[in-house]
Amino acid sequence: MEENFTIRAMVPEDYDKVYTLWKTIKGFGIRSVDDSREGVERFLVRNPGCSVVAEKEGQIVGSILCGHDGRHGSLYHVCVKEDYRRSGIGKSMVVHCMERLKEEKINKVCLIAFTRNDVGNAFWKTIGWNRREDLNYYDFILNEENITAFMQ
């Protein structure tokens, strides 16, 4: 298959196009604070060069927010525009992020996929990621204004 898309580091100037893409992904959860322009810019500054976008024919068709805490890497908001799925874009973006994390001496990467996200869960299984059965995931809300809205 011919690759006629480009994977590159996400920059703050990509925000409007990336946010527009996120709003087209069915079942996608967008947080009011974390996914605001300021929240994404803060994340990009803290994790320079780790997050990526995929461009095809001048438009952003995929994105991943990627970062680490010095010990573990994390992938957030992995998405590819529906018309461009199954063309290698998602896998190429993930590989790009993993290579960047390896440069940062990160040895393990994790992600969270909603259980009802059948497309996403199938993707992760297909490209060799393992679903953990040996732990429970917990979180504690520090900012009640950071509300998740799901795209229909």
N, C-alpha and C positions, 0 to 999 in steps of 0.2 A: 504494500500500500504506500502510495506517495504521501510524504508528510509535507503539506503546504500550510503549516501553521508554525508560529514562533512562540517559544516559551521564554519569558524574560522576567526579571525582578519587578515586583509591583512597586510603584512609587505613589506618593500621596496624590499626585495629579490624576491617577487612575480612578479615584474614589467614585466619581459620579457614574462612570461607565460600569464599574464593578457593582455598585449598589443597584443600578438598573438591571443588571444581570441577575443579582440575587432575587429581585422582586419577581422574576419570571420563573423561578424554580419552585414547582409545586411541592408543598410540604416543608419548605425551607423555613427555618426559624431565624428571624432577625431581631436582635436585641436593641432596645431603644437607646441605651447609653453606649454599650460596648461596640455596637455597629454604626454609631454615628460617625460623622467625618472626624471629629476630634478623637473618638475612641480608636478608630482604625489608624489614624496618623500616629497616635501614641504607641500603638502596637508595632507599626512599621519602624519607628525610630528605635524602639527597644530591641527589635530583631532585624537589623539591617540586612537586606539582600536575601532573606529567607522566604518571604512570601512571593508568589508568582501570579502572572496572568498568562493566558494563552490568547494569541491574536491570530485571526485568520481574515484575510481580505479587509484589513484595516479595522476590524471590530474585535472587541474583547469577547471571547466565547467561552472562557473558563477562568477560574481563579482558585487560589488556595491561600488562606492566611496560615503562615507557618512560623513557629517560634520555639524557643526553649528556655529553660530555667537554669541552664548550666549542667543539668543532669539528664533530663528527659526532653525530647522534642515532642511537639504537639501540632496536629493539623486541624484546622478549623475551616468551616465553610468551603469545603471542597465541592466544586460544582462545574458542570459543563452544560452549556446551552443545549436544550433537548435535540435540536436539529443536527448537532455536531457530535453526539455521543457515539460510542463504538467505533471511533476513528483513531484511537490511540492518544487523544489529547489528555484525558484524565490520567492515564498511566504515565505519560511523559511529564506532566506537571508533578506528580508524586515523586517520580525518580529525581527530578530536578531538586525538589525540596529535600529529599533524603541525602543527595550528594552534598548539598549546602550544609545540612546538619552534621554530616560526617566531617566536613572541613572544620566545623566548630568543636570536634571531638565528642559529639553526642553519640551514644551507643544504643539508645532505645527510643522508639517513637510510638506515640499512642494517639488515638483519636476516639471520638464518641460519635456514634451514629444512632439516631432515634430508632427504636425498635420497629416503628411503623414505616420506616424509610426502606421499602423493599428494593428499590433501584440501587440506592447507595450500599446497602448491605450485600447485595449480589455482587456489586463492583468490587468491594473490598475482598470478598471471598475469592473472586475470580483472579485477582492479582496477587494472591498469596498471603493476605493478612489473616491472623488468627483471632477468633472471637474468644475472649477470656471468660472462663466459667468459674474461675477460682477466686474472684473478688467481687465486692459490692462497690458501687460508685456512690459517693455521698457528696452533697454540696451544702453550703450554708450561704444564704443570701445576705450580703452586706449592704446592698442598695436596692430597696424595694421599687425604685423608679426604673430599674433596668428590666423592663418587661419584654418578653419574647412574643412576637407576632408571627404566626405561621401563614405562609403564602398559600393561597387557594388555587 
